[in-house]
């Protein structure tokens, strides 16, 4: 692999890492919104919720 390819691969890995972090933050934000909507009730995911990126990997 050439040096520019290695740099590009490294940059892409960093971008994926940053995107995963953003997704995690957005999930937490959404959970907080659901909790606010259900004021007295604790947030529970729907029965058909299969999990998100933190529960497994997806092929890309």
C-alpha positions as CSV (number, residue, x, y, z in Angstrom):
1,X,0.0,0.0,0.0
2,X,1.4,3.4,-0.9
3,X,1.8,6.2,1.6
4,X,-1.2,8.3,0.3
5,X,-3.4,5.2,0.5
6,X,-2.2,4.6,4.1
7,X,-3.0,8.2,5.0
8,X,-6.4,8.0,3.4
9,X,-7.2,4.7,5.2
10,X,-6.1,6.3,8.5
11,X,-8.3,9.3,7.8
12,X,-11.2,7.1,7.0
13,X,-10.8,5.1,10.2
14,X,-10.7,8.4,12.2
15,X,-13.9,9.5,10.4
16,X,-15.6,6.3,11.2
17,X,-14.6,6.6,14.9
18,X,-15.9,10.2,15.0
19,X,-19.2,9.1,13.4
20,X,-19.7,6.3,15.9
21,X,-19.2,8.8,18.7
22,X,-21.8,11.2,17.1
23,X,-24.2,8.3,16.7
24,X,-23.8,7.4,20.4
25,X,-24.4,11.0,21.4
26,X,-27.5,11.2,19.2
27,X,-28.9,8.0,20.7
28,X,-28.4,9.4,24.2
29,X,-30.2,12.6,23.1
30,X,-33.1,10.7,21.6
31,X,-33.4,8.6,24.8
32,X,-33.5,11.8,26.8
33,X,-36.3,13.2,24.5
34,X,-38.3,10.0,25.0
35,X,-37.9,10.3,28.7
36,X,-39.1,13.8,28.7
37,X,-42.2,12.8,26.6
38,X,-43.0,10.0,29.1
39,X,-42.3,12.3,32.1
40,X,-43.4,9.9,34.8
41,X,-42.5,6.7,33.0
42,X,-38.9,5.5,32.4
43,X,-38.1,5.2,28.7
44,X,-38.5,1.7,27.4
45,X,-37.6,0.7,23.8
46,X,-40.3,-0.8,21.6
47,X,-40.7,-4.6,21.5
48,X,-39.4,-4.7,18.0
49,X,-36.2,-2.8,18.7
50,X,-33.3,-5.0,17.7
51,X,-30.6,-2.7,19.0
52,X,-28.2,-0.3,17.4
53,X,-24.6,0.0,16.5
54,X,-23.5,-0.6,20.1
55,X,-25.3,-4.0,20.0
56,X,-23.6,-5.4,16.9
57,X,-21.7,-4.7,13.8
58,X,-23.1,-4.2,10.3
59,X,-21.4,-5.1,7.1
60,X,-20.5,-2.2,4.9
